[in-house]
Amino acid sequence: MSERKTSAGVRIRQRRRSVGLRQAELASRAGISASYLNLIEHDRRRIGGKLLTKIADVLGVQATFLSEGVQATKINHIRELATPLAHEEAVQQVEDLATRFPMWVDFILNQERQKRALEAQVNALTERLSHDPRLSASLHDVLSTVTAIRSMSAILSDTENIEPEWQMRFIRNMNEESLRLSDTAGALVQFLETDAKNASGLLSPQEEVENFLETSGFDFPFLENENDDFEKELHALLDTAGLSPSGIWLLKSYFVQAREDVRKLPLAVAQSFVSASGLDPVGLAQMAGVDVPTAMRRLATLPMKQKSEACGLLICDAGGNFLFHRPIEGFRVLRYASACPLLPIFDALHFPMRPIRRVLAQNTSDVTIFDTISFAQATESSANKEQPVVKSYMFIRALNKSGANAKVQRLGPSCALCSVKDCDSRRELSLVEEGF
Amino acid sequence: MSKMVLLIEDEPNIIEAINFLLKRDGWDVKTHANGHDALDAIHRNKPDLIVLDVMLPGKSGYEILRDLRTEEDNKALPVLMLTARVQDKDRDLATQLGATRFMTKPFSNAELLSVVRAMMDP
C-alpha cells in the first residue's frame, strides 16, 4: 500500500502495536474511549487537531507522521532545520525539494543524524579532556614520573666522579620510574581509546552505578516484592555487581532509597497512574500523597515495560553537583564540565518546594524539545540537625514539537558546546559558534 | 654555615634527585613528604628557602603557602613552587598567594639550581 493511500487510522494502529500499547491503554491516555479509538483505527471516524496531537504525543511521533506519513514528516523536519538558518524563500522551497529530489532530502536528514552523533562524541571528549579528574590525575602522574627520570638521568650523565652507590641508586630509581611511566601511559591510552561505557575500570563510581542500572533496564523484581528477602537479595546483587567499593556503596544507597520509594508508591499504584495520566510526577505525587521527588524517582526508574515512553531524571545537591543522571536520548548532560547555569534544576534550588516547569531545547538547530519539571526539597540531616540536606530534581520528557504550546527555552549542555548567542550567562566562548 | 632548603615533595625519586643536586651545590637540605603537617616542619626547621610542590597528600601546596603568608615571620620567606600544572591560572594563583618563583615539571636540573641560587642570593 503506497504511503499516500495508508490512512491515519492504519498508521495509528501500526504505531500503537510497534510500541506495545493495548488499544484500551492508548485510548485512556488520549482521553477517549477504547471503542472510539477502534473506530478511528478502522477509518470509521476522522481524526485531526488536538486529538491527533495527543495520540501522536502518547505514541512518541509527530502528528504529521500519523496524518500524512513518513514523507510529510521528512519535509517538516527539513523545514524545521532550515528555518533558523536559511532565507524564507528557501524554506518555502522545501516541499519542492522533497518532491523533485527525495534522495537529497534523505541525504540532508542523514547528515543531521551524523552531526548529532558527532556532537555527542565532542561532548564526551570535551568533558573528558577538560574536566575528568581521573585524566587530570593520570597526566599529573606522567609529568611527575618524567620529572624524576629527567632529573636522575641528567645527574648520571652530568655529574663527574659520582659515587658508585649513588650511581646504582639512581639507575635503580630510573628503572622503577620507567616501569611506572609505562603502566600510566598504557592506562591513559586505554582511557582515551575506549568508550567509557565499556571500560568499567575507568568510570567514576556514579557512572558505574548508572551503567549498571541502565544495563539492567532498572528491572529489579526483588525491589517490588513485599516479602522480607530484600536485604538478602540486595547483598547477593551487590556481591555480583562487579563494581568498585565506592560504586557498591552508591548502589546500596540507591536501592535503600528505591525500596523506600516502592513502599510509599507500590508498583500497581504507579502503573495505574501512568496508564491513565502518563508521566506526570506532580500529578502522581498529589494522587498518591507522596512528595514530588519520590514520584519523580519512581517514574524515572520504572522499567520500560511499565511505561511506553522514556523519561530522564537529573538530581543535584545544593552545590550544583550532579548526584544521579538517568539520561534521555537527545538531552545531553555533561557530568564533569560546568553545566549550563540556565538549567531549571538550578533555579529550583532558589525556590524550594515549588515545581518549575520549562520546555527546553538544546542548541538552535535541534528539533527535539523536552518538557521538564524541576523541584528542590530540603530534608533533615541525621548528622546535623541545623543544616538540612537540599537536593534538586529535574524530570525530563521528550515532547512532540507540534504539541508544544509553551515557550521553548534554548540552551546548550555547557557554554563550550552551546550555539545560543547573546546569553548573559555565557562563561566561555563556544566551540560550535562560527568564528571560534 | 650553609643555608638550608626545605623540600616539601611527596614523590620519593624526585626528593632523592633534588636532595642530591642541592647538597652537591652546597646547600643543606631537609625534606618533608606530606602537606598535612608541612607548616609544622617549616616551623621546626626554619629554612632559608622552601621548594614546595603543589600536589601533596593532606593539604595542597597552595593552602600551605596561603597559611604561611599569614605568619608575620614568614611573609618574606622565599618559596619556589613546583607543579605539573601549566595553565596561566595556576601561575597567577601561585603569584597571588605569595610564591616567590614558580617552576613547572619537568624542569632541568641546571634551571632548578640556577633559580635556587638566585633566590638565596638575590
Interface residues (C-beta under 8 A of the other chain):
Chain A: L139 H140 L143 S144 V146 T147 A148 R150 S151 M152 A154 I155 D158 T159 W166 R169 F170 N173 E176 E177
Chain B: E11 N13 I14 E16 A17 I18 F20 L21 R24 M55 A84 R85 K105 P106 F107 S108 N109 A110
